[in-house]
Amino acid sequence: MAALIGKLSGILYYPILIIVLVAAGVYFTIRTKFIQGRLLKESIAVVTEKPDKEGAVSSFQALMVSTASRVGTGNIVGVSSALCLGGYGAIFWMWLIAILGGATAFIESTLAQIYKKRDENGDSYGGPAHYIETALHSRAVGVLFSVFLILTYAGGFNMLAAYNLQSTFSVYSFYDPKVSPMIIGAVLAIVCGWTIIGGGRRIINVASALVPFMGIIYCLVALVMVILNIKLMPEIFGKIFADAFDFKAIFGGVAGSSMMYGIKRGLYSNEAGVGSAPNAAAAADVSHPVKQGLVQMLSVFLDTLLICSATAFMCLSSGIAPAEELAGAPYVQQALGTFMGGFGNVFVTVAMVLFAFTTLIGNFFYVDNNLAFIYKKMPSKTFMLVFRILASLIIFWGATLEMGLAWDIADVLMAFMCLINIPAILILGGKAIDACKDYEKQKIEGKNPVFRAADIGIDPSHVQYWK
């Protein structure tokens, strides 16, 4: 099974997904005239805007939902694995896929806002399944996307988060590779199951409150390590760029190259083009779809250019060279140990527990949204109870997997989401670009941009908002 899924992962990513991701990123960067740089300041400004409707989801709240899903175990273990298995150059390719992915994230989230729906409470929801059905007139493809999203987030990503979390305990003396993963997986499955079934609101509130602080502390610790080892930074940057452009090594073995690991781990971390964040983007109450597109573009940068880079520089500035046997949590823990001693292991474990838990819970926001799309309403309470019990068992199973299999399952499922979502936004992207032109025109006129579907040639009867 591991060999089969590993082979499928290799085929999907090289050459198919590498070409699709990079081509889409370059195309949207050109079409939006490098929106990642031009409107970066504007993206920061719109985050602070409050919704007109009291109690509605704000841009900031939508940013937090998508960032909670993006910022997780991949920012720590994923970066470490990319360095240890792909080499220094993997960091450059993570940066590149994030910069290009910012434009892709803008397009998909703007489209989610344009074609969002209104529920019985007057709140909005949507995502790729909805703009595929509404704008491309294909419910079958929309349902297919939803199926892969459910498999990815309730299955692949949650299994991987569970594996990554239990792997941080491997440095402790009590860890038994045959027993400990099952015990940790069982505890995690029970806590997550109890929470998502409805009994753990307090846990969610506490964890959600702690994660931003942990993220800030994590970045500060990384910054301190970099400052203490600042003399090593020129050498580190030199190795990153030298390895990234060692094309002889890359094309000598693409599957294990820095480019492949950088793109895979970068995509897993920031999810630009995957089609997940648009589900959160559609829930925001904004006066113009472009505002939420800009917010989700910013989320990609926060995830990869800030937090992933923090992990990379923290590890590399420690003086410990990346090695295959250190792949995953051990490299981060050893690196931190040079600065924090034995407490470094505990710090990484606490960070992983918080990041993994909020990621596991946050993923079900996307899953519920797409279950409702498939059934045209939320399924019955009995169905949801059985589904969430099964999802909890999958978390348990994930904790017991081998590292390679856990990553490959997540990569394959994520790839199928991309291969449905990116062609869809390539077809529909013109509407998002027209919306961007409309937004900038109104800004030049000194207005707070307000969107009307008819202004960019969309029949108002085809959308539930923006009349």
Contacts in CASP RR format, 6 or more apart in sequence:
PFRMAT RR
TARGET T0000
AUTHOR 0000-0000-0000
METHOD contacts of the structure
MODEL  1
MAALIGKLSGILYYPILIIVLVAAGVYFTIRTKFIQGRLLKESIAVVTEK
PDKEGAVSSFQALMVSTASRVGTGNIVGVSSALCLGGYGAIFWMWLIAIL
GGATAFIESTLAQIYKKRDENGDSYGGPAHYIETALHSRAVGVLFSVFLI
LTYAGGFNMLAAYNLQSTFSVYSFYDPKVSPMIIGAVLAIVCGWTIIGGG
RRIINVASALVPFMGIIYCLVALVMVILNIKLMPEIFGKIFADAFDFKAI
FGGVAGSSMMYGIKRGLYSNEAGVGSAPNAAAAADVSHPVKQGLVQMLSV
FLDTLLICSATAFMCLSSGIAPAEELAGAPYVQQALGTFMGGFGNVFVTV
AMVLFAFTTLIGNFFYVDNNLAFIYKKMPSKTFMLVFRILASLIIFWGAT
LEMGLAWDIADVLMAFMCLINIPAILILGGKAIDACKDYEKQKIEGKNPV
FRAADIGIDPSHVQYWK
1 405 0 8 1.000
2 402 0 8 1.000
2 404 0 8 1.000
2 405 0 8 1.000
2 408 0 8 1.000
5 405 0 8 1.000
5 408 0 8 1.000
5 409 0 8 1.000
5 412 0 8 1.000
6 404 0 8 1.000
6 408 0 8 1.000
6 412 0 8 1.000
8 408 0 8 1.000
8 412 0 8 1.000
9 408 0 8 1.000
9 411 0 8 1.000
9 412 0 8 1.000
9 415 0 8 1.000
10 255 0 8 1.000
12 411 0 8 1.000
12 412 0 8 1.000
12 415 0 8 1.000
12 416 0 8 1.000
12 419 0 8 1.000
13 260 0 8 1.000
13 263 0 8 1.000
13 264 0 8 1.000
13 411 0 8 1.000
13 415 0 8 1.000
14 254 0 8 1.000
14 255 0 8 1.000
14 260 0 8 1.000
16 415 0 8 1.000
16 419 0 8 1.000
17 263 0 8 1.000
17 415 0 8 1.000
17 418 0 8 1.000
17 419 0 8 1.000
18 259 0 8 1.000
18 260 0 8 1.000
18 263 0 8 1.000
20 418 0 8 1.000
20 419 0 8 1.000
20 422 0 8 1.000
21 97 0 8 1.000
21 100 0 8 1.000
21 101 0 8 1.000
21 104 0 8 1.000
21 263 0 8 1.000
21 267 0 8 1.000
21 273 0 8 1.000
21 418 0 8 1.000
21 422 0 8 1.000
22 97 0 8 1.000
22 100 0 8 1.000
24 104 0 8 1.000
24 273 0 8 1.000
24 422 0 8 1.000
24 425 0 8 1.000
24 426 0 8 1.000
25 100 0 8 1.000
25 101 0 8 1.000
25 102 0 8 1.000
25 103 0 8 1.000
25 104 0 8 1.000
26 100 0 8 1.000
27 426 0 8 1.000
28 101 0 8 1.000
28 103 0 8 1.000
28 104 0 8 1.000
28 106 0 8 1.000
28 107 0 8 1.000
28 429 0 8 1.000
29 35 0 8 1.000
29 36 0 8 1.000
29 100 0 8 1.000
29 103 0 8 1.000
31 103 0 8 1.000
31 429 0 8 1.000
31 430 0 8 1.000
31 433 0 8 1.000
32 38 0 8 1.000
32 103 0 8 1.000
32 106 0 8 1.000
32 107 0 8 1.000
32 433 0 8 1.000
32 436 0 8 1.000
34 103 0 8 1.000
35 102 0 8 1.000
35 103 0 8 1.000
35 106 0 8 1.000
35 294 0 8 1.000
35 297 0 8 1.000
35 436 0 8 1.000
36 99 0 8 1.000
36 102 0 8 1.000
36 103 0 8 1.000
36 106 0 8 1.000
36 297 0 8 1.000
36 301 0 8 1.000
39 294 0 8 1.000
39 297 0 8 1.000
40 298 0 8 1.000
40 301 0 8 1.000
42 294 0 8 1.000
42 443 0 8 1.000
43 294 0 8 1.000
43 295 0 8 1.000
43 297 0 8 1.000
43 298 0 8 1.000
44 298 0 8 1.000
46 59 0 8 1.000
46 286 0 8 1.000
46 291 0 8 1.000
46 294 0 8 1.000
46 295 0 8 1.000
47 59 0 8 1.000
47 60 0 8 1.000
47 63 0 8 1.000
47 295 0 8 1.000
47 298 0 8 1.000
48 59 0 8 1.000
48 60 0 8 1.000
49 58 0 8 1.000
49 59 0 8 1.000
49 286 0 8 1.000
49 291 0 8 1.000
50 58 0 8 1.000
51 57 0 8 1.000
51 58 0 8 1.000
51 59 0 8 1.000
51 284 0 8 1.000
51 285 0 8 1.000
51 286 0 8 1.000
52 285 0 8 1.000
52 287 0 8 1.000
53 285 0 8 1.000
56 123 0 8 1.000
56 285 0 8 1.000
57 123 0 8 1.000
57 124 0 8 1.000
57 283 0 8 1.000
57 284 0 8 1.000
57 285 0 8 1.000
58 284 0 8 1.000
58 285 0 8 1.000
59 284 0 8 1.000
59 286 0 8 1.000
59 291 0 8 1.000
59 292 0 8 1.000
59 295 0 8 1.000
60 295 0 8 1.000
61 284 0 8 1.000
62 280 0 8 1.000
62 281 0 8 1.000
62 283 0 8 1.000
62 284 0 8 1.000
62 292 0 8 1.000
62 295 0 8 1.000
62 296 0 8 1.000
63 295 0 8 1.000
63 296 0 8 1.000
63 298 0 8 1.000
63 299 0 8 1.000
65 280 0 8 1.000
65 283 0 8 1.000
65 362 0 8 1.000
65 365 0 8 1.000
66 276 0 8 1.000
66 277 0 8 1.000
66 280 0 8 1.000
66 281 0 8 1.000
66 296 0 8 1.000
66 299 0 8 1.000
67 299 0 8 1.000
67 302 0 8 1.000
67 303 0 8 1.000
68 208 0 8 1.000
68 211 0 8 1.000
68 358 0 8 1.000
68 359 0 8 1.000
68 362 0 8 1.000
69 271 0 8 1.000
69 276 0 8 1.000
69 277 0 8 1.000
69 280 0 8 1.000
69 359 0 8 1.000
69 362 0 8 1.000
69 363 0 8 1.000
69 365 0 8 1.000
69 366 0 8 1.000
70 269 0 8 1.000
70 270 0 8 1.000
70 271 0 8 1.000
70 277 0 8 1.000
70 299 0 8 1.000
70 300 0 8 1.000
70 303 0 8 1.000
71 211 0 8 1.000
71 215 0 8 1.000
71 302 0 8 1.000
71 303 0 8 1.000
71 307 0 8 1.000
71 355 0 8 1.000
71 359 0 8 1.000
72 161 0 8 1.000
72 269 0 8 1.000
72 355 0 8 1.000
72 356 0 8 1.000
72 358 0 8 1.000
72 359 0 8 1.000
73 160 0 8 1.000
73 161 0 8 1.000
73 164 0 8 1.000
73 165 0 8 1.000
73 352 0 8 1.000
73 355 0 8 1.000
73 356 0 8 1.000
73 359 0 8 1.000
74 164 0 8 1.000
74 265 0 8 1.000
74 268 0 8 1.000
74 269 0 8 1.000
74 308 0 8 1.000
75 269 0 8 1.000
75 303 0 8 1.000
75 307 0 8 1.000
75 308 0 8 1.000
75 311 0 8 1.000
75 355 0 8 1.000
76 164 0 8 1.000
76 311 0 8 1.000
76 329 0 8 1.000
76 332 0 8 1.000
76 348 0 8 1.000
76 351 0 8 1.000
76 352 0 8 1.000
76 355 0 8 1.000
77 164 0 8 1.000
77 167 0 8 1.000
77 168 0 8 1.000
77 328 0 8 1.000
77 329 0 8 1.000
77 332 0 8 1.000
77 352 0 8 1.000
78 164 0 8 1.000
78 265 0 8 1.000
78 268 0 8 1.000
78 269 0 8 1.000
78 328 0 8 1.000
79 91 0 8 1.000
79 94 0 8 1.000
79 265 0 8 1.000
79 269 0 8 1.000
79 308 0 8 1.000
79 311 0 8 1.000
79 312 0 8 1.000
79 315 0 8 1.000
80 311 0 8 1.000
80 315 0 8 1.000
80 322 0 8 1.000
80 326 0 8 1.000
80 327 0 8 1.000
80 328 0 8 1.000
80 329 0 8 1.000
80 330 0 8 1.000
80 331 0 8 1.000
80 332 0 8 1.000
81 261 0 8 1.000
81 265 0 8 1.000
81 327 0 8 1.000
81 328 0 8 1.000
81 403 0 8 1.000
81 407 0 8 1.000
82 90 0 8 1.000
82 91 0 8 1.000
82 94 0 8 1.000
82 258 0 8 1.000
82 261 0 8 1.000
82 262 0 8 1.000
82 264 0 8 1.000
82 265 0 8 1.000
82 266 0 8 1.000
83 90 0 8 1.000
83 91 0 8 1.000
83 312 0 8 1.000
83 315 0 8 1.000
83 316 0 8 1.000
83 322 0 8 1.000
83 331 0 8 1.000
84 322 0 8 1.000
84 323 0 8 1.000
84 324 0 8 1.000
84 325 0 8 1.000
84 326 0 8 1.000
84 327 0 8 1.000
84 328 0 8 1.000
84 331 0 8 1.000
85 256 0 8 1.000
85 261 0 8 1.000
85 324 0 8 1.000
85 327 0 8 1.000
86 256 0 8 1.000
86 257 0 8 1.000
86 258 0 8 1.000
86 260 0 8 1.000
86 261 0 8 1.000
86 262 0 8 1.000
87 243 0 8 1.000
87 258 0 8 1.000
87 261 0 8 1.000
87 322 0 8 1.000
88 236 0 8 1.000
88 239 0 8 1.000
88 240 0 8 1.000
88 242 0 8 1.000
88 243 0 8 1.000
88 244 0 8 1.000
88 258 0 8 1.000
88 316 0 8 1.000
88 322 0 8 1.000
89 239 0 8 1.000
89 240 0 8 1.000
89 241 0 8 1.000
89 243 0 8 1.000
89 244 0 8 1.000
89 258 0 8 1.000
89 259 0 8 1.000
89 262 0 8 1.000
90 243 0 8 1.000
90 258 0 8 1.000
90 259 0 8 1.000
90 261 0 8 1.000
90 262 0 8 1.000
90 265 0 8 1.000
91 240 0 8 1.000
91 244 0 8 1.000
91 262 0 8 1.000
91 308 0 8 1.000
91 309 0 8 1.000
91 312 0 8 1.000
92 240 0 8 1.000
92 241 0 8 1.000
92 243 0 8 1.000
92 244 0 8 1.000
92 258 0 8 1.000
93 244 0 8 1.000
93 258 0 8 1.000
93 259 0 8 1.000
93 261 0 8 1.000
93 262 0 8 1.000
93 263 0 8 1.000
93 266 0 8 1.000
94 262 0 8 1.000
94 263 0 8 1.000
94 265 0 8 1.000
94 266 0 8 1.000
94 269 0 8 1.000
94 304 0 8 1.000
94 308 0 8 1.000
94 312 0 8 1.000
95 304 0 8 1.000
95 305 0 8 1.000
95 309 0 8 1.000
97 262 0 8 1.000
97 263 0 8 1.000
97 266 0 8 1.000
97 267 0 8 1.000
97 270 0 8 1.000
97 272 0 8 1.000
97 304 0 8 1.000
98 266 0 8 1.000
98 270 0 8 1.000
98 272 0 8 1.000
98 300 0 8 1.000
98 301 0 8 1.000
98 303 0 8 1.000
98 304 0 8 1.000
98 305 0 8 1.000
98 308 0 8 1.000
99 305 0 8 1.000
101 270 0 8 1.000
101 272 0 8 1.000
101 273 0 8 1.000
101 300 0 8 1.000
102 272 0 8 1.000
102 297 0 8 1.000
102 300 0 8 1.000
102 301 0 8 1.000
103 297 0 8 1.000
104 272 0 8 1.000
104 273 0 8 1.000
104 422 0 8 1.000
104 425 0 8 1.000
105 270 0 8 1.000
105 272 0 8 1.000
105 273 0 8 1.000
105 277 0 8 1.000
105 293 0 8 1.000
105 296 0 8 1.000
105 297 0 8 1.000
105 299 0 8 1.000
105 300 0 8 1.000
106 293 0 8 1.000
106 294 0 8 1.000
106 296 0 8 1.000
106 297 0 8 1.000
106 432 0 8 1.000
106 436 0 8 1.000
107 425 0 8 1.000
107 429 0 8 1.000
107 432 0 8 1.000
107 433 0 8 1.000
108 128 0 8 1.000
108 273 0 8 1.000
108 275 0 8 1.000
108 277 0 8 1.000
108 278 0 8 1.000
108 281 0 8 1.000
108 296 0 8 1.000
108 421 0 8 1.000
108 425 0 8 1.000
109 277 0 8 1.000
109 278 0 8 1.000
109 281 0 8 1.000
109 292 0 8 1.000
109 293 0 8 1.000
109 295 0 8 1.000
109 296 0 8 1.000
109 297 0 8 1.000
110 281 0 8 1.000
110 289 0 8 1.000
110 290 0 8 1.000
110 292 0 8 1.000
110 293 0 8 1.000
110 432 0 8 1.000
110 435 0 8 1.000
110 436 0 8 1.000
111 131 0 8 1.000
111 135 0 8 1.000
111 278 0 8 1.000
111 289 0 8 1.000
111 425 0 8 1.000
111 428 0 8 1.000
111 429 0 8 1.000
111 431 0 8 1.000
111 432 0 8 1.000
112 126 0 8 1.000
112 127 0 8 1.000
112 128 0 8 1.000
112 130 0 8 1.000
112 131 0 8 1.000
112 278 0 8 1.000
112 279 0 8 1.000
112 281 0 8 1.000
112 282 0 8 1.000
112 292 0 8 1.000
113 281 0 8 1.000
113 282 0 8 1.000
113 284 0 8 1.000
113 286 0 8 1.000
113 289 0 8 1.000
113 290 0 8 1.000
113 292 0 8 1.000
113 293 0 8 1.000
114 131 0 8 1.000
114 289 0 8 1.000
114 431 0 8 1.000
114 432 0 8 1.000
114 435 0 8 1.000
114 451 0 8 1.000
114 453 0 8 1.000
114 458 0 8 1.000
114 463 0 8 1.000
114 466 0 8 1.000
115 126 0 8 1.000
115 127 0 8 1.000
115 130 0 8 1.000
115 131 0 8 1.000
115 134 0 8 1.000
115 135 0 8 1.000
115 463 0 8 1.000
116 124 0 8 1.000
116 125 0 8 1.000
116 126 0 8 1.000
116 127 0 8 1.000
116 130 0 8 1.000
116 282 0 8 1.000
116 283 0 8 1.000
116 464 0 8 1.000
116 465 0 8 1.000
117 124 0 8 1.000
117 125 0 8 1.000
117 126 0 8 1.000
117 130 0 8 1.000
117 282 0 8 1.000
117 464 0 8 1.000
118 124 0 8 1.000
118 464 0 8 1.000
118 465 0 8 1.000
119 125 0 8 1.000
123 283 0 8 1.000
124 282 0 8 1.000
124 283 0 8 1.000
124 284 0 8 1.000
124 285 0 8 1.000
124 465 0 8 1.000
125 279 0 8 1.000
125 282 0 8 1.000
125 283 0 8 1.000
125 369 0 8 1.000
125 372 0 8 1.000
126 278 0 8 1.000
126 279 0 8 1.000
126 282 0 8 1.000
126 283 0 8 1.000
126 369 0 8 1.000
126 373 0 8 1.000
127 275 0 8 1.000
127 278 0 8 1.000
127 279 0 8 1.000
127 281 0 8 1.000
127 282 0 8 1.000
127 369 0 8 1.000
128 142 0 8 1.000
128 145 0 8 1.000
128 149 0 8 1.000
128 275 0 8 1.000
128 278 0 8 1.000
128 279 0 8 1.000
128 420 0 8 1.000
128 421 0 8 1.000
128 424 0 8 1.000
128 425 0 8 1.000
129 142 0 8 1.000
129 143 0 8 1.000
129 145 0 8 1.000
129 146 0 8 1.000
129 149 0 8 1.000
129 370 0 8 1.000
129 373 0 8 1.000
130 282 0 8 1.000
130 373 0 8 1.000
131 278 0 8 1.000
131 424 0 8 1.000
131 428 0 8 1.000
132 138 0 8 1.000
132 141 0 8 1.000
132 142 0 8 1.000
132 145 0 8 1.000
132 420 0 8 1.000
132 424 0 8 1.000
133 139 0 8 1.000
133 141 0 8 1.000
133 142 0 8 1.000
133 373 0 8 1.000
134 462 0 8 1.000
134 463 0 8 1.000
135 428 0 8 1.000
135 431 0 8 1.000
135 462 0 8 1.000
136 424 0 8 1.000
136 427 0 8 1.000
136 428 0 8 1.000
141 420 0 8 1.000
141 424 0 8 1.000
142 373 0 8 1.000
142 420 0 8 1.000
143 373 0 8 1.000
143 374 0 8 1.000
144 420 0 8 1.000
145 275 0 8 1.000
145 370 0 8 1.000
145 417 0 8 1.000
145 420 0 8 1.000
145 421 0 8 1.000
145 424 0 8 1.000
146 370 0 8 1.000
146 371 0 8 1.000
146 373 0 8 1.000
146 374 0 8 1.000
147 374 0 8 1.000
148 413 0 8 1.000
148 416 0 8 1.000
148 417 0 8 1.000
148 420 0 8 1.000
149 275 0 8 1.000
149 276 0 8 1.000
149 366 0 8 1.000
149 367 0 8 1.000
149 370 0 8 1.000
149 417 0 8 1.000
150 367 0 8 1.000
150 370 0 8 1.000
150 371 0 8 1.000
151 413 0 8 1.000
152 274 0 8 1.000
152 410 0 8 1.000
152 413 0 8 1.000
152 414 0 8 1.000
152 416 0 8 1.000
152 417 0 8 1.000
153 276 0 8 1.000
153 363 0 8 1.000
153 364 0 8 1.000
153 366 0 8 1.000
153 367 0 8 1.000
154 363 0 8 1.000
154 364 0 8 1.000
154 367 0 8 1.000
154 387 0 8 1.000
154 391 0 8 1.000
154 394 0 8 1.000
155 391 0 8 1.000
155 394 0 8 1.000
155 409 0 8 1.000
155 413 0 8 1.000
156 394 0 8 1.000
156 409 0 8 1.000
156 410 0 8 1.000
156 413 0 8 1.000
157 359 0 8 1.000
157 363 0 8 1.000
157 410 0 8 1.000
157 413 0 8 1.000
157 414 0 8 1.000
158 360 0 8 1.000
158 363 0 8 1.000
158 391 0 8 1.000
158 394 0 8 1.000
158 395 0 8 1.000
158 398 0 8 1.000
159 394 0 8 1.000
159 395 0 8 1.000
159 397 0 8 1.000
159 398 0 8 1.000
159 401 0 8 1.000
159 406 0 8 1.000
159 409 0 8 1.000
159 410 0 8 1.000
160 398 0 8 1.000
160 406 0 8 1.000
160 407 0 8 1.000
160 409 0 8 1.000
160 410 0 8 1.000
161 356 0 8 1.000
161 359 0 8 1.000
161 360 0 8 1.000
161 395 0 8 1.000
162 185 0 8 1.000
162 188 0 8 1.000
162 189 0 8 1.000
162 356 0 8 1.000
162 360 0 8 1.000
162 395 0 8 1.000
162 396 0 8 1.000
162 398 0 8 1.000
162 399 0 8 1.000
163 181 0 8 1.000
163 398 0 8 1.000
163 399 0 8 1.000
163 401 0 8 1.000
163 403 0 8 1.000
163 406 0 8 1.000
164 328 0 8 1.000
164 329 0 8 1.000
164 352 0 8 1.000
164 356 0 8 1.000
164 406 0 8 1.000
165 184 0 8 1.000
165 188 0 8 1.000
165 352 0 8 1.000
165 353 0 8 1.000
165 356 0 8 1.000
165 399 0 8 1.000
166 180 0 8 1.000
166 181 0 8 1.000
166 184 0 8 1.000
166 185 0 8 1.000
166 188 0 8 1.000
166 399 0 8 1.000
167 328 0 8 1.000
167 329 0 8 1.000
167 330 0 8 1.000
167 403 0 8 1.000
168 329 0 8 1.000
168 333 0 8 1.000
168 345 0 8 1.000
168 348 0 8 1.000
168 349 0 8 1.000
168 352 0 8 1.000
169 175 0 8 1.000
169 180 0 8 1.000
169 184 0 8 1.000
169 349 0 8 1.000
170 177 0 8 1.000
170 180 0 8 1.000
170 329 0 8 1.000
170 330 0 8 1.000
171 329 0 8 1.000
171 330 0 8 1.000
171 333 0 8 1.000
171 345 0 8 1.000
172 345 0 8 1.000
174 180 0 8 1.000
181 399 0 8 1.000
181 400 0 8 1.000
182 396 0 8 1.000
182 399 0 8 1.000
182 400 0 8 1.000
184 399 0 8 1.000
185 395 0 8 1.000
185 396 0 8 1.000
185 398 0 8 1.000
185 399 0 8 1.000
185 400 0 8 1.000
186 396 0 8 1.000
188 356 0 8 1.000
188 357 0 8 1.000
188 360 0 8 1.000
188 395 0 8 1.000
188 396 0 8 1.000
188 399 0 8 1.000
189 392 0 8 1.000
189 393 0 8 1.000
189 395 0 8 1.000
189 396 0 8 1.000
189 399 0 8 1.000
190 392 0 8 1.000
191 203 0 8 1.000
191 357 0 8 1.000
192 357 0 8 1.000
192 360 0 8 1.000
192 361 0 8 1.000
192 392 0 8 1.000
192 395 0 8 1.000
193 388 0 8 1.000
193 389 0 8 1.000
193 391 0 8 1.000
193 392 0 8 1.000
193 395 0 8 1.000
194 200 0 8 1.000
195 201 0 8 1.000
195 203 0 8 1.000
195 204 0 8 1.000
195 361 0 8 1.000
196 361 0 8 1.000
196 364 0 8 1.000
196 388 0 8 1.000
196 391 0 8 1.000
196 392 0 8 1.000
197 385 0 8 1.000
197 388 0 8 1.000
197 389 0 8 1.000
203 357 0 8 1.000
204 358 0 8 1.000
204 361 0 8 1.000
207 354 0 8 1.000
207 357 0 8 1.000
207 358 0 8 1.000
207 361 0 8 1.000
208 358 0 8 1.000
210 354 0 8 1.000
211 354 0 8 1.000
211 355 0 8 1.000
211 358 0 8 1.000
214 350 0 8 1.000
214 351 0 8 1.000
214 354 0 8 1.000
214 355 0 8 1.000
215 307 0 8 1.000
215 351 0 8 1.000
218 307 0 8 1.000
218 310 0 8 1.000
218 351 0 8 1.000
219 306 0 8 1.000
219 307 0 8 1.000
219 310 0 8 1.000
221 314 0 8 1.000
221 336 0 8 1.000
221 339 0 8 1.000
221 340 0 8 1.000
221 347 0 8 1.000
222 310 0 8 1.000
222 311 0 8 1.000
222 313 0 8 1.000
222 314 0 8 1.000
223 310 0 8 1.000
224 339 0 8 1.000
225 313 0 8 1.000
225 314 0 8 1.000
225 317 0 8 1.000
225 318 0 8 1.000
225 335 0 8 1.000
225 336 0 8 1.000
225 339 0 8 1.000
226 233 0 8 1.000
226 313 0 8 1.000
226 314 0 8 1.000
226 317 0 8 1.000
228 317 0 8 1.000
228 339 0 8 1.000
229 317 0 8 1.000
229 318 0 8 1.000
229 319 0 8 1.000
232 316 0 8 1.000
232 317 0 8 1.000
232 319 0 8 1.000
233 313 0 8 1.000
233 317 0 8 1.000
236 313 0 8 1.000
236 316 0 8 1.000
236 317 0 8 1.000
243 249 0 8 1.000
243 258 0 8 1.000
244 258 0 8 1.000
244 259 0 8 1.000
246 258 0 8 1.000
249 257 0 8 1.000
249 258 0 8 1.000
250 257 0 8 1.000
250 258 0 8 1.000
250 259 0 8 1.000
251 257 0 8 1.000
254 260 0 8 1.000
264 407 0 8 1.000
264 411 0 8 1.000
266 304 0 8 1.000
266 308 0 8 1.000
267 274 0 8 1.000
267 414 0 8 1.000
267 418 0 8 1.000
268 410 0 8 1.000
268 411 0 8 1.000
268 414 0 8 1.000
269 303 0 8 1.000
269 304 0 8 1.000
269 308 0 8 1.000
270 299 0 8 1.000
270 300 0 8 1.000
270 303 0 8 1.000
270 304 0 8 1.000
270 308 0 8 1.000
271 277 0 8 1.000
271 300 0 8 1.000
272 300 0 8 1.000
273 418 0 8 1.000
273 421 0 8 1.000
273 422 0 8 1.000
273 425 0 8 1.000
274 414 0 8 1.000
274 417 0 8 1.000
274 418 0 8 1.000
274 421 0 8 1.000
275 417 0 8 1.000
275 418 0 8 1.000
275 421 0 8 1.000
276 366 0 8 1.000
276 417 0 8 1.000
277 296 0 8 1.000
277 299 0 8 1.000
278 296 0 8 1.000
279 365 0 8 1.000
279 366 0 8 1.000
279 369 0 8 1.000
279 370 0 8 1.000
280 296 0 8 1.000
280 365 0 8 1.000
280 366 0 8 1.000
281 292 0 8 1.000
281 293 0 8 1.000
281 295 0 8 1.000
281 296 0 8 1.000
282 292 0 8 1.000
284 291 0 8 1.000
284 292 0 8 1.000
284 295 0 8 1.000
286 292 0 8 1.000
287 448 0 8 1.000
287 449 0 8 1.000
287 450 0 8 1.000
287 451 0 8 1.000
288 435 0 8 1.000
288 438 0 8 1.000
288 439 0 8 1.000
288 442 0 8 1.000
288 449 0 8 1.000
288 450 0 8 1.000
288 451 0 8 1.000
289 432 0 8 1.000
289 435 0 8 1.000
289 451 0 8 1.000
289 466 0 8 1.000
290 435 0 8 1.000
290 436 0 8 1.000
290 438 0 8 1.000
290 439 0 8 1.000
290 449 0 8 1.000
290 451 0 8 1.000
291 439 0 8 1.000
291 449 0 8 1.000
311 332 0 8 1.000
314 332 0 8 1.000
314 335 0 8 1.000
314 336 0 8 1.000
315 322 0 8 1.000
315 331 0 8 1.000
315 332 0 8 1.000
315 335 0 8 1.000
316 322 0 8 1.000
318 334 0 8 1.000
318 335 0 8 1.000
318 336 0 8 1.000
318 337 0 8 1.000
318 338 0 8 1.000
318 339 0 8 1.000
319 335 0 8 1.000
319 338 0 8 1.000
320 326 0 8 1.000
320 331 0 8 1.000
320 334 0 8 1.000
320 335 0 8 1.000
320 338 0 8 1.000
322 331 0 8 1.000
323 331 0 8 1.000
326 334 0 8 1.000
327 403 0 8 1.000
328 403 0 8 1.000
329 348 0 8 1.000
329 352 0 8 1.000
332 348 0 8 1.000
333 344 0 8 1.000
333 345 0 8 1.000
333 348 0 8 1.000
336 344 0 8 1.000
336 345 0 8 1.000
336 347 0 8 1.000
336 348 0 8 1.000
337 343 0 8 1.000
337 344 0 8 1.000
337 345 0 8 1.000
340 347 0 8 1.000
360 395 0 8 1.000
364 388 0 8 1.000
364 391 0 8 1.000
367 391 0 8 1.000
368 378 0 8 1.000
371 378 0 8 1.000
371 379 0 8 1.000
371 384 0 8 1.000
371 387 0 8 1.000
372 378 0 8 1.000
372 379 0 8 1.000
378 384 0 8 1.000
379 387 0 8 1.000
398 406 0 8 1.000
401 409 0 8 1.000
425 432 0 8 1.000
431 456 0 8 1.000
431 458 0 8 1.000
434 456 0 8 1.000
434 457 0 8 1.000
435 451 0 8 1.000
435 456 0 8 1.000
438 449 0 8 1.000
438 451 0 8 1.000
438 455 0 8 1.000
438 456 0 8 1.000
439 449 0 8 1.000
439 451 0 8 1.000
442 448 0 8 1.000
442 449 0 8 1.000
442 450 0 8 1.000
443 449 0 8 1.000
451 466 0 8 1.000
452 460 0 8 1.000
452 466 0 8 1.000
452 467 0 8 1.000
453 459 0 8 1.000
453 460 0 8 1.000
453 462 0 8 1.000
453 463 0 8 1.000
453 465 0 8 1.000
453 466 0 8 1.000
453 467 0 8 1.000
454 460 0 8 1.000
458 466 0 8 1.000
460 466 0 8 1.000
460 467 0 8 1.000
END
